[in-house]
Amino acid sequence: MLHFYDPGDERYVGGAAHFDNLDAAGLAALIVARFIDPHERQNAAPTAWEIFQFLCRHPQARAMGYVISIDRPDYRTSIETVYADQIDAELRADATKFCAEADQMTTDDRLECFWD
C-alpha cells in the first residue's frame, strides 16, 4: 500500500508531501494517470521509467519520493529513493549498477539508494 503523508503530518511541508512503499504497479498507475512523467528524474536519479523497470525486475523493491502540489509553479512527482528490506545476490548485483550514481547506497543486509 502506498503511503502519503497528510498536511497534519510533520513530514508535510507547504505544498509538498512525501510518499513511500511505491511498487511497480503503483508507479505504473501514476505514469498511466499522468501523475508522473516517465522522463522525470530527481537530479541525478534514474528516470521514473528506469525506476519502473528496476521495480519490475525486483518485485521486493520499493520507491519513495515526494509530490509538489499543483498550485505551485514547480508542480511535480519525484522519486528519490529505491529500497528493499531484504537483498539477495541478484538484487545486489543489479543495484550496484543501477545505483552507481546515487548519493548514498547501502547493499549490506538491505538495499537503499538515495539521490539528492
Phi, psi and omega in degrees: 000132178285135180249120171253149180256128186276170183303338178278350181279144181296343180273356178273128182228108174024079177088006178231143177218142179271153172227160185213165173066036180274118178261182183300318181296319178295318178293321176301317179297320178295322179292312181298319180282357181064032174273345173219137176280128181300341179268355179296141174216147175272101181049247183269008180292160171299162177291164177302323179294317178296322177293319176303313180297320177298314180296324177295319180289335185228083185300341178280348181277152179225168178231157173220159181184216183207159174239144175250131185304146181296341179278002175256149181293341180259029179311130179185168168239127182232142175253127183239354182215139164240144183206163172211136181288335176232143183230137176245179185299320181295314178296318180300315181295315180293318181294325179301321177283312185297324185259017185303328181263009182293149177288329176218137178218133175236128177224030179284262180266355177211167178251135168207121176237125184236130174247125181271000000 
